Amino acid sequence: MTLPMAVPAQGLPARVRIHEVGARDGLQNEKGTVPTEVKAEFIRRLADAGLTTIEATSFVHPKWVPQLADAEQLFPLVAGLPVELPVLVPNERGLDRALALGARRVAVFASATESFAKANLNRTVDEALAMFEPVVARAKADGAQVRGYVSMCFGDPWEGQVPIAQVVRVCRALMDLGCDELSLGDTIGVATPGHVLELLASLNEQRVPTSALGVHFHDTYGQALANTLAALQHGVTTVDASAGGLGGCPYAKSATGNLATEDLVWMLRGLGIDTGVDLGRLVATSVWMAGQLGRPSPSRTVRALSHEDQDPKEQ
């Protein structure tokens, strides 16, 4: 298999933790429902490829995300894997369901804008934060780690450009609630590197440490890898990605897929940054999943490596 030559660059982290979201964020956007056993096999294969954090499912009401209505059936099938398996919990009822099955990492999903908070949660930003307060407190009391997703950090399809101070306020509020980590979402893919660096610096100024930050870029305008590199230059070491580039956002129609995990791993390998991921196994997993879904993977790396001619000189 062809691999990039590793040429380390100055000022970048030695290791990056990939927060794999394909099994949750990716599959929740499918028009049809993927069988539970297929989801479980997907997660097993992702773990076998070396991913150590794999977001498994979401404990939301089936009415809102029917594609993930099988959370109670799925989670026990993968709970024994030697990896972290975060789950999304929208409220206290979702938290109860997750904790009852032994989930040790949970996530809440906030918005930096009023329009998206209304569309996604049917609440104002402040009402959503108030709803999350007991969720975070109870999860922490139970010994679980809590991640706070913040969507629309760089732009909103209804409101347009989002002021950085507005994003920082929501992020600071989630940290004050007790979140261990934040994921900064470029939900419609409009971020550019300078914008990324300015937001990260502004968060640091408001006592949100870089060590608590992850980035979640969509590739709508082809900027996801450039934005990721900017975040790495700032010191971020957690990057969200989706195997095969699965997913988008059901409430933001202009959003295309997530950053493909394979494309991310290719870049990081070329930079000499360790991820622990076996790229060949990961590509094979995405090819398998694409077959289950009946369409090719949008990942450029998956397409390139799965179609390359076998050659005795391959690495």
Helices and strands as residue ranges (DSSP letters): E 17-20, I 22-26, G 27-29, H 36-48, E 53-54, E 57-58, G 66-68, H 71-78, E 87-88, H 92-100, E 105-111, H 114-121, H 125-141, E 145-151, H 164-177, E 181-186, H 193-205, G 210-212, E 213-217, H 224-234, E 238-241, G 243-245, H 261-270, H 279-293, H 300-307
